[in-house]
Amino acid sequence: MLQTLVDNFDNLQIVAISGRNEKMKKSFEYIVRHSHKEEKVKILDYTTKVPELMSISDIVITKPGGLTTTESLASRFTYYCYKPYSWSRRRKCFIFGK
């Protein structure tokens, strides 16, 4: 998803949060470095600032379920479920999408 955004939308400022997933963070860094988009993409690992970041965002792209989904819906943010692999996560996307 990050690769698609970086490659196709030059006018975006992106905050990519990898949480505690070091492999994901390295993947994000690779994408940004090789796309030469360091000035447009900020990569964060674990942060407690998600509510503040969401408040200045136009859209939240995240996996379904968990706290980010609940915060997005409660704050009425535009929310996109990305890769709902399990039945439970697909069900949440369906329920939240109504």
LOLUM-572805 format. One line per field, with one value per residue: y, z, x of N, C-alpha, C, O, CB in turn; chain; residue number from 0. Coordinates in Angstrom, 2 decimals, padded with zeros to 5 digits. Last residue first. Glycine has a CB too. Layout:
npy	Y / ...
npz	Z / ...
npx	X / ...
capy	Y / ...
capz	Z / ...
capx	X / ...
cpy	Y / ...
cpz	Z / ...
cpx	X / ...
opy	Y / ...
opz	Z / ...
opx	X / ...
cbpy	Y / ...
cbpz	Z / ...
cbpx	X / ...
torlum	A / ...
logu	NUM / ...
***
This chain:
npy	-000.46 / -000.96 / -002.42 / -004.93 / -005.39 / -005.33 / -007.49 / -009.59 / -009.56 / -010.31 / -012.92 / -014.19 / -012.51 / -010.29 / -007.45 / -005.24 / -002.36 / -000.21 / 003.20 / 006.00 / 009.27 / 009.67 / 009.82 / 009.03 / 006.43 / 005.34 / 005.60 / 004.11 / 001.55 / 001.18 / 001.29 / -001.00 / -003.78 / -003.99 / -003.98 / -001.96 / 001.26 / 004.56 / 007.42 / 010.77 / 013.22 / 014.19 / 015.27 / 013.26 / 011.25 / 012.33 / 012.17 / 009.34 / 008.50 / 008.79 / 006.83 / 004.58 / 002.57 / 004.42 / 006.28 / 008.17 / 010.40 / 011.54 / 013.65 / 013.56 / 011.03 / 009.83 / 008.03 / 005.43 / 004.35 / 005.38 / 004.23 / 001.46 / 001.27 / 002.03 / -000.08 / -002.19 / -001.43 / -001.65 / -004.39 / -005.33 / -004.29 / -003.42 / -001.77 / 000.60 / 001.90 / 004.32 / 006.96 / 009.72 / 011.73 / 014.01 / 014.00 / 014.52 / 012.26 / 009.25 / 006.91 / 005.96 / 006.13 / 004.35 / 001.95 / 001.60 / 001.29 / -001.18
npz	007.09 / 007.75 / 010.05 / 008.95 / 007.18 / 008.90 / 010.55 / 008.71 / 008.29 / 010.87 / 011.01 / 008.90 / 008.05 / 006.36 / 005.08 / 003.73 / 005.21 / 005.35 / 005.85 / 006.80 / 007.74 / 011.13 / 013.45 / 015.84 / 015.91 / 013.79 / 014.78 / 017.16 / 016.08 / 014.60 / 016.61 / 018.22 / 016.32 / 012.83 / 009.78 / 009.18 / 007.57 / 006.86 / 007.16 / 005.90 / 006.70 / 009.95 / 012.40 / 014.05 / 013.86 / 015.54 / 017.99 / 018.22 / 018.17 / 019.98 / 020.92 / 018.70 / 017.12 / 014.39 / 011.42 / 008.71 / 006.43 / 003.20 / 001.75 / 001.78 / 000.77 / -001.68 / -003.39 / -003.55 / -001.85 / 000.63 / 000.81 / 000.82 / 003.09 / 005.13 / 005.01 / 005.74 / 008.35 / 009.46 / 009.21 / 010.99 / 013.43 / 014.82 / 016.58 / 014.19 / 011.83 / 010.10 / 008.00 / 006.79 / 003.92 / 001.81 / -001.74 / -004.39 / -005.79 / -005.99 / -006.83 / -005.14 / -002.58 / -002.83 / -003.43 / -001.09 / 000.85 / 000.00
npx	-020.89 / -018.28 / -018.29 / -019.01 / -016.83 / -014.67 / -015.33 / -015.07 / -012.35 / -011.49 / -012.53 / -011.24 / -008.12 / -007.26 / -007.82 / -006.21 / -007.39 / -010.04 / -010.02 / -011.88 / -012.27 / -013.39 / -014.95 / -014.06 / -014.91 / -013.39 / -010.76 / -010.87 / -011.36 / -009.01 / -007.07 / -007.60 / -008.96 / -009.82 / -007.93 / -005.04 / -005.47 / -005.46 / -007.30 / -007.25 / -006.37 / -005.12 / -004.98 / -005.89 / -003.99 / -002.05 / -003.41 / -003.74 / -000.92 / 001.15 / 002.67 / 004.28 / 006.71 / 007.97 / 007.33 / 008.30 / 007.00 / 007.39 / 008.45 / 011.18 / 011.77 / 011.50 / 012.90 / 012.38 / 014.23 / 013.27 / 010.69 / 011.28 / 012.95 / 011.19 / 009.31 / 011.02 / 011.63 / 009.05 / 008.59 / 010.55 / 009.66 / 006.88 / 005.67 / 004.65 / 004.86 / 003.21 / 003.72 / 002.31 / 002.69 / 001.30 / 000.79 / 001.33 / 001.98 / 000.99 / 002.25 / 004.28 / 003.16 / 000.98 / 002.34 / 003.89 / 001.89 / 000.82
capy	-000.19 / -000.31 / -001.02 / -004.30 / -005.40 / -004.37 / -006.14 / -009.32 / -009.28 / -008.97 / -011.93 / -014.01 / -013.48 / -011.70 / -008.19 / -006.65 / -002.90 / -001.50 / 002.17 / 004.82 / 008.36 / 009.80 / 010.03 / 010.39 / 007.35 / 005.42 / 006.17 / 005.55 / 002.17 / 001.13 / 002.30 / 000.33 / -003.08 / -004.45 / -003.90 / -003.28 / 000.37 / 003.25 / 006.44 / 009.37 / 013.17 / 013.35 / 016.11 / 014.52 / 011.08 / 012.17 / 013.47 / 010.25 / 008.15 / 010.01 / 007.06 / 005.93 / 002.68 / 003.10 / 006.20 / 006.81 / 010.30 / 010.41 / 013.48 / 014.82 / 011.31 / 010.58 / 009.40 / 006.29 / 004.05 / 005.68 / 005.68 / 002.05 / 000.88 / 002.82 / 001.31 / -002.20 / -001.52 / -000.36 / -003.44 / -005.74 / -003.82 / -004.35 / -002.48 / 000.04 / 000.45 / 003.87 / 005.50 / 009.24 / 010.44 / 013.89 / 013.55 / 015.64 / 013.16 / 010.46 / 007.47 / 005.97 / 006.87 / 005.76 / 002.50 / 001.71 / 002.45 / 000.00
capz	006.91 / 006.47 / 010.14 / 009.95 / 006.70 / 007.77 / 011.11 / 009.31 / 007.16 / 010.35 / 012.02 / 008.85 / 008.79 / 006.07 / 006.17 / 003.86 / 004.29 / 005.84 / 004.82 / 007.24 / 006.62 / 010.08 / 012.13 / 015.43 / 016.93 / 013.71 / 013.49 / 017.20 / 016.99 / 013.96 / 015.55 / 018.73 / 017.22 / 014.21 / 010.54 / 009.22 / 008.62 / 006.20 / 007.92 / 005.78 / 005.87 / 008.75 / 011.30 / 014.03 / 013.18 / 014.11 / 017.47 / 018.17 / 017.10 / 019.38 / 021.66 / 019.18 / 018.14 / 014.99 / 012.87 / 009.22 / 007.77 / 004.03 / 001.75 / 002.19 / 002.18 / -001.15 / -003.17 / -004.30 / -003.27 / 000.16 / 000.79 / -000.18 / 001.77 / 004.87 / 004.76 / 004.45 / 007.36 / 009.45 / 008.48 / 009.58 / 012.85 / 013.77 / 017.06 / 015.53 / 011.81 / 011.45 / 008.03 / 008.03 / 004.49 / 002.91 / -000.39 / -003.57 / -005.42 / -005.45 / -007.64 / -006.59 / -002.89 / -002.49 / -004.35 / -002.40 / 000.89 / 000.00
capx	-022.33 / -018.55 / -017.93 / -019.85 / -018.21 / -014.74 / -015.27 / -016.38 / -013.24 / -011.17 / -012.88 / -012.68 / -008.92 / -006.98 / -008.47 / -005.87 / -006.40 / -009.54 / -009.92 / -011.16 / -012.34 / -012.39 / -015.57 / -013.69 / -015.41 / -014.84 / -011.15 / -010.58 / -012.33 / -010.32 / -007.07 / -007.87 / -008.07 / -009.79 / -009.16 / -005.66 / -004.97 / -005.40 / -006.53 / -007.66 / -007.57 / -005.13 / -004.49 / -006.64 / -005.27 / -001.76 / -003.00 / -004.90 / -001.86 / 000.60 / 001.43 / 004.02 / 005.67 / 007.76 / 007.39 / 008.12 / 007.58 / 006.97 / 006.99 / 010.55 / 012.03 / 010.36 / 013.38 / 011.46 / 014.37 / 014.63 / 010.87 / 010.37 / 013.43 / 012.39 / 008.90 / 010.35 / 012.71 / 009.75 / 007.75 / 010.58 / 010.92 / 007.26 / 006.87 / 004.48 / 005.14 / 003.52 / 003.62 / 002.91 / 002.32 / 002.25 / 000.47 / 000.85 / 003.06 / 000.39 / 001.17 / 004.49 / 004.39 / 000.77 / 001.34 / 004.53 / 002.77 / 000.00
cpy	001.18 / 000.04 / -000.26 / -002.79 / -004.64 / -004.26 / -005.08 / -007.90 / -008.90 / -008.60 / -010.52 / -012.92 / -013.19 / -012.67 / -009.69 / -007.33 / -004.33 / -002.07 / 000.92 / 003.79 / 007.21 / 008.90 / 010.31 / 010.77 / 008.80 / 006.41 / 006.36 / 006.24 / 003.68 / 001.86 / 002.34 / 001.38 / -001.66 / -003.58 / -004.47 / -003.16 / -001.01 / 002.30 / 005.13 / 008.50 / 011.76 / 013.47 / 015.37 / 015.46 / 012.40 / 012.00 / 013.40 / 011.63 / 009.07 / 009.72 / 008.26 / 005.96 / 004.12 / 003.29 / 004.75 / 006.84 / 008.90 / 010.43 / 012.41 / 014.71 / 012.59 / 010.92 / 010.31 / 007.76 / 004.83 / 005.47 / 006.07 / 003.55 / 001.54 / 002.53 / 002.17 / -000.79 / -001.53 / -000.36 / -002.09 / -004.78 / -004.17 / -003.83 / -003.48 / -000.60 / -000.19 / 002.35 / 005.01 / 007.75 / 010.22 / 012.66 / 013.73 / 015.25 / 014.26 / 011.39 / 008.79 / 006.80 / 007.01 / 006.61 / 003.98 / 002.36 / 002.67 / 001.26
cpz	007.43 / 006.25 / 008.86 / 010.01 / 007.68 / 007.28 / 010.01 / 009.89 / 007.69 / 009.16 / 011.51 / 009.83 / 008.64 / 006.76 / 005.94 / 005.08 / 004.66 / 004.80 / 005.44 / 006.13 / 006.93 / 008.92 / 011.03 / 014.07 / 016.54 / 014.70 / 013.41 / 015.90 / 017.06 / 014.81 / 014.83 / 017.62 / 017.51 / 015.05 / 011.95 / 010.05 / 008.47 / 007.19 / 007.16 / 006.63 / 005.75 / 007.99 / 009.97 / 012.91 / 013.05 / 013.31 / 015.97 / 017.60 / 017.09 / 018.27 / 021.08 / 019.96 / 018.61 / 016.05 / 013.30 / 010.73 / 008.29 / 005.35 / 002.72 / 002.30 / 002.67 / 000.33 / -002.66 / -004.20 / -004.16 / -001.35 / 000.21 / -000.31 / 000.68 / 003.49 / 004.38 / 004.06 / 005.94 / 008.40 / 008.38 / 008.72 / 011.37 / 013.02 / 016.04 / 016.00 / 013.18 / 011.44 / 009.39 / 008.06 / 005.80 / 003.67 / 000.57 / -002.13 / -004.45 / -004.92 / -007.15 / -007.36 / -004.41 / -002.89 / -004.08 / -003.41 / -000.46 / 000.00
cpx	-022.70 / -020.00 / -018.25 / -019.57 / -019.12 / -016.17 / -015.35 / -016.39 / -014.62 / -012.05 / -012.63 / -013.11 / -010.41 / -007.93 / -008.36 / -006.51 / -006.05 / -008.59 / -009.31 / -011.16 / -011.40 / -012.74 / -014.56 / -014.25 / -015.14 / -015.42 / -012.66 / -011.01 / -012.11 / -011.35 / -008.41 / -007.93 / -008.46 / -008.89 / -008.99 / -006.94 / -005.59 / -004.74 / -006.61 / -006.74 / -008.12 / -006.44 / -004.49 / -006.18 / -006.02 / -003.05 / -002.71 / -004.56 / -003.09 / -000.43 / 000.67 / 002.71 / 005.52 / 006.67 / 007.29 / 008.30 / 007.27 / 007.74 / 006.50 / 009.04 / 011.34 / 010.54 / 012.26 / 011.87 / 013.41 / 014.75 / 012.23 / 010.62 / 012.59 / 012.95 / 010.10 / 009.90 / 012.14 / 010.86 / 008.44 / 009.75 / 011.04 / 008.50 / 007.39 / 005.78 / 004.91 / 003.69 / 004.09 / 002.65 / 003.06 / 001.78 / 001.65 / 000.53 / 002.62 / 001.47 / 000.58 / 003.47 / 004.58 / 001.97 / 001.11 / 003.58 / 003.44 / 000.87
opy	001.57 / 000.78 / 000.96 / -001.99 / -003.79 / -003.17 / -004.06 / -007.19 / -007.99 / -007.44 / -009.63 / -012.09 / -012.07 / -013.57 / -010.30 / -007.74 / -004.60 / -002.25 / 000.96 / 003.53 / 007.43 / 007.88 / 011.09 / 011.89 / 009.69 / 007.17 / 007.42 / 007.34 / 004.44 / 002.67 / 003.42 / 002.28 / -001.18 / -002.74 / -005.31 / -002.32 / -001.20 / 002.52 / 004.64 / 008.80 / 011.57 / 013.79 / 015.84 / 016.35 / 012.63 / 012.55 / 014.31 / 012.19 / 009.55 / 010.62 / 008.69 / 005.21 / 004.80 / 004.13 / 003.95 / 007.35 / 008.49 / 010.46 / 012.38 / 015.58 / 012.68 / 011.09 / 011.43 / 008.62 / 004.90 / 006.32 / 006.98 / 004.07 / 002.11 / 003.44 / 002.94 / -000.36 / -000.93 / 000.60 / -001.45 / -004.40 / -003.39 / -003.02 / -004.29 / -000.03 / -001.42 / 001.62 / 005.26 / 007.31 / 010.48 / 012.55 / 013.62 / 016.08 / 014.86 / 011.32 / 009.38 / 007.34 / 008.06 / 007.68 / 004.78 / 003.24 / 003.80 / 002.19
opz	007.36 / 005.31 / 008.89 / 010.01 / 007.26 / 006.99 / 010.17 / 009.73 / 007.16 / 009.03 / 011.69 / 009.51 / 008.29 / 006.12 / 005.39 / 006.00 / 005.79 / 003.64 / 005.99 / 005.53 / 007.30 / 009.08 / 010.11 / 013.59 / 016.88 / 014.36 / 013.01 / 015.94 / 017.01 / 014.31 / 014.49 / 017.68 / 017.09 / 014.54 / 012.20 / 010.94 / 007.72 / 007.61 / 006.86 / 006.80 / 005.54 / 008.57 / 008.99 / 012.52 / 012.06 / 012.22 / 015.22 / 016.82 / 016.02 / 017.50 / 021.64 / 019.68 / 018.88 / 015.87 / 012.67 / 011.25 / 008.32 / 005.36 / 003.05 / 002.88 / 003.83 / 001.05 / -003.15 / -004.84 / -005.37 / -002.05 / -000.61 / -001.42 / -000.27 / 002.78 / 003.43 / 002.92 / 005.04 / 007.66 / 007.33 / 007.62 / 010.59 / 012.10 / 016.35 / 015.83 / 013.30 / 011.09 / 009.78 / 008.13 / 005.92 / 004.03 / 000.19 / -001.37 / -003.77 / -003.75 / -007.84 / -008.42 / -004.89 / -003.48 / -005.02 / -004.17 / -000.93 / -000.76
opx	-023.87 / -020.31 / -018.46 / -020.50 / -019.91 / -016.66 / -016.02 / -017.38 / -015.26 / -012.45 / -013.46 / -013.96 / -010.79 / -008.47 / -009.27 / -005.81 / -005.65 / -008.97 / -008.21 / -012.21 / -010.24 / -013.41 / -014.82 / -014.06 / -015.92 / -016.33 / -013.13 / -011.56 / -013.08 / -012.13 / -008.89 / -008.77 / -009.52 / -008.15 / -008.13 / -007.01 / -006.54 / -003.60 / -007.70 / -005.56 / -009.32 / -007.48 / -003.93 / -006.93 / -006.71 / -003.18 / -003.09 / -005.33 / -003.45 / -000.76 / -000.34 / 001.78 / 006.51 / 005.79 / 006.60 / 009.30 / 006.11 / 008.97 / 005.31 / 008.40 / 010.97 / 009.56 / 012.10 / 011.27 / 013.59 / 015.30 / 012.32 / 010.74 / 013.12 / 013.38 / 010.05 / 010.08 / 012.73 / 011.01 / 008.40 / 010.17 / 011.58 / 008.38 / 008.26 / 006.86 / 004.98 / 002.76 / 005.23 / 001.50 / 004.26 / 000.61 / 002.81 / 000.04 / 003.45 / 001.84 / -000.25 / 003.78 / 004.99 / 001.81 / 001.07 / 003.99 / 003.53 / 000.62
cbpy	-001.24 / -001.19 / -000.89 / -004.95 / -006.86 / -004.81 / -005.95 / -010.36 / -010.50 / -008.89 / -012.18 / -015.33 / -013.48 / -012.02 / -007.78 / -006.80 / -002.04 / -002.50 / 002.66 / 004.24 / 009.06 / 009.47 / 011.17 / 010.53 / 007.05 / 004.05 / 005.27 / 005.79 / 001.56 / -000.32 / 002.01 / 000.71 / -003.11 / -005.89 / -004.64 / -004.36 / 000.94 / 003.31 / 006.29 / 008.90 / 013.73 / 011.89 / 016.62 / 015.23 / 010.05 / 010.96 / 013.97 / 010.41 / 006.69 / 010.86 / 007.29 / 006.92 / 001.77 / 002.49 / 007.04 / 005.81 / 011.41 / 009.07 / 013.13 / 015.92 / 011.42 / 009.79 / 009.97 / 006.11 / 002.58 / 004.80 / 006.25 / 001.79 / -000.65 / 002.55 / 001.90 / -003.17 / -002.80 / -000.04 / -003.30 / -007.18 / -004.40 / -004.58 / -003.20 / -000.99 / 000.21 / 004.30 / 004.84 / 009.97 / 009.31 / 015.20 / 012.09 / 016.23 / 013.78 / 010.13 / 006.50 / 004.57 / 006.16 / 005.91 / 001.74 / 000.33 / 002.30 / -000.01
cbpz	007.62 / 005.37 / 010.48 / 011.34 / 006.52 / 006.61 / 011.93 / 010.41 / 006.21 / 009.95 / 013.30 / 009.15 / 010.27 / 006.46 / 006.30 / 003.96 / 004.28 / 006.14 / 003.62 / 008.52 / 005.27 / 010.62 / 012.21 / 015.41 / 018.28 / 013.95 / 012.34 / 017.43 / 018.40 / 013.71 / 014.56 / 019.73 / 016.68 / 014.28 / 009.81 / 009.81 / 010.01 / 004.82 / 009.40 / 004.29 / 004.48 / 009.13 / 011.60 / 015.37 / 013.91 / 013.89 / 018.23 / 019.55 / 017.25 / 018.82 / 023.15 / 018.01 / 019.34 / 015.61 / 013.52 / 008.56 / 008.75 / 003.30 / 000.37 / 001.22 / 002.40 / -001.35 / -004.47 / -003.79 / -003.49 / 000.89 / 002.20 / 000.21 / 001.62 / 005.94 / 005.99 / 004.47 / 007.59 / 010.84 / 009.16 / 009.42 / 013.61 / 012.78 / 018.37 / 015.56 / 011.37 / 012.46 / 006.87 / 009.31 / 003.50 / 003.83 / -000.42 / -004.21 / -006.65 / -004.33 / -007.71 / -007.11 / -002.26 / -001.00 / -004.22 / -002.91 / 001.98 / 001.20
cbpx	-023.16 / -018.09 / -016.47 / -019.62 / -018.71 / -013.80 / -013.99 / -016.70 / -013.34 / -009.69 / -012.08 / -013.42 / -008.53 / -005.58 / -009.96 / -004.38 / -005.14 / -010.70 / -009.06 / -011.79 / -011.98 / -010.99 / -016.57 / -012.19 / -014.77 / -015.44 / -010.68 / -009.08 / -012.21 / -010.75 / -005.95 / -006.81 / -006.72 / -009.32 / -010.27 / -004.69 / -005.28 / -004.59 / -007.07 / -007.65 / -007.28 / -004.88 / -003.09 / -006.49 / -006.13 / -000.83 / -001.75 / -005.49 / -002.30 / 001.71 / 001.72 / 003.98 / 005.98 / 009.10 / 006.26 / 009.12 / 007.03 / 007.18 / 006.53 / 010.91 / 013.53 / 009.08 / 013.97 / 010.03 / 014.15 / 015.65 / 010.73 / 008.90 / 013.40 / 013.47 / 008.19 / 009.15 / 013.55 / 010.32 / 006.39 / 010.06 / 012.10 / 006.07 / 006.56 / 003.34 / 006.57 / 002.42 / 004.46 / 002.31 / 002.63 / 002.30 / 000.06 / -000.37 / 003.66 / -000.62 / 000.09 / 004.48 / 005.60 / 000.51 / 000.01 / 004.98 / 003.84 / -000.94
torlum	A / A / A / A / A / A / A / A / A / A / A / A / A / A / A / A / A / A / A / A / A / A / A / A / A / A / A / A / A / A / A / A / A / A / A / A / A / A / A / A / A / A / A / A / A / A / A / A / A / A / A / A / A / A / A / A / A / A / A / A / A / A / A / A / A / A / A / A / A / A / A / A / A / A / A / A / A / A / A / A / A / A / A / A / A / A / A / A / A / A / A / A / A / A / A / A / A / A
logu	97 / 96 / 95 / 94 / 93 / 92 / 91 / 90 / 89 / 88 / 87 / 86 / 85 / 84 / 83 / 82 / 81 / 80 / 79 / 78 / 77 / 76 / 75 / 74 / 73 / 72 / 71 / 70 / 69 / 68 / 67 / 66 / 65 / 64 / 63 / 62 / 61 / 60 / 59 / 58 / 57 / 56 / 55 / 54 / 53 / 52 / 51 / 50 / 49 / 48 / 47 / 46 / 45 / 44 / 43 / 42 / 41 / 40 / 39 / 38 / 37 / 36 / 35 / 34 / 33 / 32 / 31 / 30 / 29 / 28 / 27 / 26 / 25 / 24 / 23 / 22 / 21 / 20 / 19 / 18 / 17 / 16 / 15 / 14 / 13 / 12 / 11 / 10 / 9 / 8 / 7 / 6 / 5 / 4 / 3 / 2 / 1 / 0
***
